[in-house]
Amino acid sequence: MTATRTVSGVLMGWDDVTVTQDAWTESGATSTVTDEVVRSQSGRIIRNTLTDGATVESSTYRFDGAGRLVHASIPRHELEYGFGTAACGSTAAGRNGNRTSYTDIQDGGTPTTVGYCYDTADRLTGTTVTGAPAGANPVAGGSLTVTEPGASLVYDTHGNTTRLADQTLTYDIANRHTSTTVGGTTVEYLRDATDRVVQRNVKTGPTDPSPEVTKYLYAGAGDAPWAVTTGAGFEATIGLPGGVTVRVNAASAVVGWAFPNLHGDVIIQTNPTGTRTGESA
């Protein structure tokens, strides 16, 4: 199957090459971006190739017999995921699908390793991090523990995480996440009766007189908003064939275009006239 369409001077094509291989191409005035995947017989992606002009980035993925990702070779990183015997806590937690080890080798350098511990309720109770990269956030860069004093991982009586490193999280009576506070900044979430987030407030302090407010608008029972409103105004997102989306403002003027890879993630964005903004993702 092949489909081709032109939007604002941008040519897009979709090809089903074989049962296990797909290709998507977006061609602008100065470059061509192609995303291609190879799938296993079970449908899992085992290779992804992103070609952006003369630059080719290839990623490969390996799964175990239970369908769990155990290795990923992506640009600049070699990643290993383990589900074996844990070094602490419930030693058999890996049998429930909990990750018990992780290794990241960036650019062939010193590995970053993480060991994970769980209790019998499958709750994370600790991490042991070695070789954390410079600038890593407190969650990824430091070891977590439920041990007091100084616990960096805390749960309430319902099993909700209330502290995660430097983050403090709160929940409502229905166990829905309502806020996260980090370093004096609080992000609040308001939900409707169907649990959809309808408003997000960012406050720089408990008495912030002018929080940053984002409202999400929905149509029907779907869980993806069709439009958002912010201090900058109204913006709607419209889906087009092939997964392309276009953003328009209150005057129905095009704000920008977004083009996905075969997984559905946006890899290219353009301005209203189809000129790319930034690099491929």
N, C-alpha and C positions, 0 to 999 in steps of 0.2 A: 504494500500500500504506500502510495506517495501522494502528498498533498503540498501545494505551494500557494502562498498568498503574499500580497504586498501590503504593508502598512507603513505609511509615512516614509516611503523610500527604502524600507527594510524588507528584504526577501527572506522568507522562512520556508524550510522544507522538512518533512518528516518521512522517514523510510523504515519499513520493516524489511531488513535484509534477510534474516533467517529467523527460525523459531527462537534462537538464543542470542540474537544480536539485533540491536536497534541503533538508528542514527538520527540525530536532530541537528539541523544546520541553520544558523542565522547569518545572513550576509549583509553587511552594511557597505557604506561607500569605500571604506579603507581596509576592512578586514573581514575574515570569515571565522566563525566559531562553530566547531562541531563537537557534539557530545555523543559518544558511542559506548554501549555496554555489551558485555558478553555475560550470558546467564548460564547457570548450571541447569541440569535437567529438571531440578525441582523449582526453578524459577529465581533462585537467588543470584544477585549480581556478584560475579567473581572477578570481573575486570571492568574498569571504567577508564576511558581515554578522552581527555578534553584537549582539543586542538584549537588554539587561538592564534591565527596567523601562522608564524613560524615556530611558535612555542607549543610543545606537546607535553602534557602531563598525564602520566599513566598511574593508575592505582589498582592494586590487586587485593582480593579478600579471600580468606580461607575460613571454613566453618567446620565444627566437629560433627559427630554423628547425631547429636541432639539439635543441630541447627543453630548452635551458638557461634558467634563470631569469635575466633581465637587468634587471628592474625590479620593485620592490615598493613600494606606497604603503600604509603601515600607520599606525595612530594615532601621531601625533607624529613620524613618520620617513618620509623619501623615500630609498629605497635603490636604488643602481645597481650592477650587476655587469658587469664587462667581461672579454672573452676575446680581445682584440686583441693586437697586437704588444707584447711586453714590453720595458721600457726597459733591461733588463740580463739577464745569463745567457743561457739559450736563448730567443731572441726569439720563436720560433714555438711556445712552450709552450702558448699558448692553443688551438692547434689540437688538442691532446690533451685538451681539456676543463679545463685548469688556469685558474683565475681569475687574471687579470693586473691587474685594477684593481677598486676598491671605493670608493663614495662614500655617505656618510650625512649627510643634512641633517635635523637635529632642530629641530622647532618653527620652521622657516624661518631658523635661525641660520647660523653659520659652518660650512661643510662639513668633515667629517672624511674625509680621503682616504687610501687605502692602495694602494701599488703593490707587486706581487709579482714575485719573480725565481725561476727554477727552473733546475736543471741538466738534462742530456739524459736523466737517469733519472727525471725528473718530481719530483725532490725540491725542496722549498722551500729556497732558499739565501739569501733576504733579503727584507725588507719595508721600505718607506719610508712612514712615517706622518706626516701633517701634520694639524694641527687636532684632535688627540686631546682628547676631553672630559675635564674635571677628574674625578679619581678613577678613571680607566681603569686596569685591571690591567696589569702589565708586558708581557703578550703583546699586548694590543690598544693600549696607550698608547705603546709605544716601538718603534723600528725594530729589526728582527732582522738578524743577519749571521752568516755562517759564517767570516768573516775573523778570524784570530788576530792579536795577542792580544785577549782580551776577547770571544771569540765567544759570542753568545747563542743560537746554533742549531748543535747538534752532532749528528752521526750516528755510529753504530758501523759496523763493517765489514759488517754485515748490512743496513744501511740503516735501522735503528731510531733514532728520535730519542732521544738521551740527555740533551740539555739543550734547554730551551725557555724562554728568558728567565730567570726566577728558579726554574724547576722542574728538578729532576734526576730522570730516569726510569731504571729498571732493567728487565731482561728475563731470562727463563730461557733454557736452551739451545734451547728450541723457539721462541724469539722471541716469547714471550708476555709481555705487560706484567705486571710483578710489584710495582712500587712507584713512588710519586711522592713526592718530598720538597720541601717549600717552607717556608722560614723555620723550620727545626727540627722541623716536623711531617711525619711520614711516614705515608702511606696504603699499606698492603700488601694485595695480592690473592692469595688461594690458589685454585687451580683444580683441577677433577677431570680425569679422563682424556679427557673430551669437550670440554675447554676452558671449561666453565662456571665462573663465579666462585662458590665455595662459602663463602668467608669473606673478610671485609674487616676489617682491623685499623687503627685510627688511633692512632699513637703520638706523644706530644709530645716525645720525645727517644729516643736510642738505647737507654737503659736504663729506659724508662717501665715501672714495675712493674704498672700497671693500665691497659693499652690499652683503647680502646673497641672491642668486638668485635661484629660482626654476622655471623650465619650464615644462608645461603640454602638452603632445602630445595626439592628438585625431585621431580616425579613423572614417571616414564617418561623419554622422550628429549627432552622439551620444553626450550627454553632460557630459559623464564620461571619463576622460583621461585613456588611456590604458598604459601609461608610463609617468614617470617624470625624469627630469635630474636636478641634484644639483651639488654642488661643490664636493660631494663624488662620483659622477658618475651617470650612467644610471640604472634605475630600472623599470621593467614592471610588471604589475599585470594581472594575467590570471585567469578568472573565471572558476570554475569546477562545475560539477553537485552537487546540494544540497546547493549551495551558498558558498562553500569553495573557497578560493582564494590562489594562490601561487605567490610569488614575485621572480622574476629572474633578474639577472644582465646582463650586456652586453655580457658576455661569456656564457649565458644561464644556469648558475649555480643557483641552488635554494638558495634564501636568507632567506625565511621563509614561513610559512603557517598561514592562519587565518581561524577560524571557527566561523560561525554566530549562533545566536539564531534564533528562528522562526520568529522574527520581521525583521531579516536581519542585526542586529547589531553584530559586532565582540565581542565575549566573551572569546575566547581562541586564543592564538598565540603560535606557536612552532618554534623552530629553524629548519634548513634544514633536520635534522634527525628525527624530530617529537617529540623532547623533549620540554615540555611546558616551556615557559618563562613568569614569573610573575604569578599573580593570575587570576582567572576568573573575568570578568568584569560584 
